[in-house]
Amino acid sequence: MFARTRYIDWAIAHYGKAEADLATSGMPLRRIDAAKLAELDLDAPTAPAALTEKVARYNDVPEAEALATLGTSQAIFTTYATLLSAGDDVLVEAPGYEPLRRAAEGVGAHVREVERPRRGGYALDPDRFASMMTPRTRVIAVTHLHNPSGVAADPSALLELARMAEARGAWLMVDEVYAPFAHPPVQGVFSRSARKIHPSVVAVGSLTKCFGLGMHRVGWMLAPAEVIRDARATLISTCGHLPSSHAAIGASLLADVDAYWSATSRALEGRRAIVDAWLARHPALELSAHPSGIFGLLHVPGATDLLPHVERWIAERGLLVAAGTFFGAPDALRLSWATLGGEDLSRALDALADGLTDAGLPIDA
Ligand SMILES: Cc1ncc(COP(=O)(O)O)c(C=O)c1O
């Protein structure tokens, strides 16, 4: 059974409603150009195949190694449902993105957590994963960039994990939904998929976070051709095939991905500098993040569980920040600059500093 995801329930209740949003982890929605939409053949039976071809091209992998899905979420489910049997073990990272755990539990797997410690900069430590492997471990699930810390996975750590997975008859699933922030597409191609580093890597991703296109659910799974054949059977059993309208829109969005990326990079200009200047004024706070990412984990010294404070700030200040509680880091906040820029971002960060100070938490030294 698929248990409710506490974080997603909370996100649905609050995201998109607060005046000062420092929580949302993807770029704000962009509208599709109406003239382009009018040109698409939404009924074309060939649209799903055209989408697969575009997904493969965008990720720079052979078509036989690509499967289009409804967002990264369906790619995660499809990967688990294809590779796991009830009673198998899945390793997930802690802190981590809760649906990676719930989806594994939903298909009957046992989840074992592997720490990515704050003191180690939330780095992936293959030895920690090795120590948690059991004879029934079939999937190691990691995120790059890491949600919630925002840090990049070291390619050599990914390679080591992939080799370890192969040696033990398992797979390394790399969730790359945030990876284009670190490696933006060039001429419509994201050339750095972890799928290409080793045969035992399954990569999942989508256009959701980096391009403001999350509502269109354009996602994918990348894996060896024989795994993709099995995954297609999983997809056929659960939804037949993707809607032709979705596929036609998805192929068109992938064809225009450079333009969407340009809009993202323009929107983000100057934001990280605002965050860094704010941090410099509050030296007790410690932020982990990728230099080109849109969020990181803000460690608040002396904090225990920040969720009650976050809920008070939403109610009293219209200020929304993601409580680390939902990711297994209750003494931290996942701080995002995806939604706000300029003065609005500065004001929201100052409101957060006031909130932390009023909560009796030291932020200035
Ligand atoms: C690490 C990670 N993977 C997957 C998703 C879901 O992606 P999608 O909306 O494409 O299903 C999210 C959304 O927050 C995420 O943070």
The ligand as an SDF file (V2000), in Angstrom:
LIG
                    3D

 16 16  0  0  0  0  0  0  0  0999 V2000
   14.0660   14.8010   -5.8270 C   0  0  0  0  0  0  0  0  0  0  0  0
   12.7330   14.9150   -6.4980 C   0  0  0  0  0  0  0  0  0  0  0  0
   12.3650   13.9670   -7.3690 N   0  0  0  0  0  0  0  0  0  0  0  0
   11.1780   14.0280   -8.0070 C   0  0  0  0  0  0  0  0  0  0  0  0
   10.2910   15.0560   -7.7770 C   0  0  0  0  0  0  0  0  0  0  0  0
    8.9820   15.0590   -8.5010 C   0  0  0  0  0  0  0  0  0  0  0  0
    9.1800   15.4440   -9.8280 O   0  0  0  0  0  0  0  0  0  0  0  0
    7.9870   15.4870  -10.8670 P   0  0  0  0  0  0  0  0  0  0  0  0
    7.1360   16.6680  -10.5080 O   0  0  0  0  0  0  0  0  0  0  0  0
    8.6390   15.6440  -12.1860 O   0  0  0  0  0  0  0  0  0  0  0  0
    7.2200   14.2480  -10.7470 O   0  0  0  0  0  0  0  0  0  0  0  0
   10.6330   16.0590   -6.8670 C   0  0  0  0  0  0  0  0  0  0  0  0
    9.6850   17.1280   -6.5550 C   0  0  0  0  0  0  0  0  0  0  0  0
    9.8140   17.8780   -5.5960 O   0  0  0  0  0  0  0  0  0  0  0  0
   11.8810   15.9910   -6.2190 C   0  0  0  0  0  0  0  0  0  0  0  0
   12.2650   16.9270   -5.3520 O   0  0  0  0  0  0  0  0  0  0  0  0
  1  2  1  0
  2  3  1  0
  2 15  2  0
  3  4  2  0
  4  5  1  0
  5  6  1  0
  5 12  2  0
  6  7  1  0
  7  8  1  0
  8  9  2  0
  8 10  1  0
  8 11  1  0
 12 13  1  0
 12 15  1  0
 13 14  2  0
 15 16  1  0
M  END
$$$$
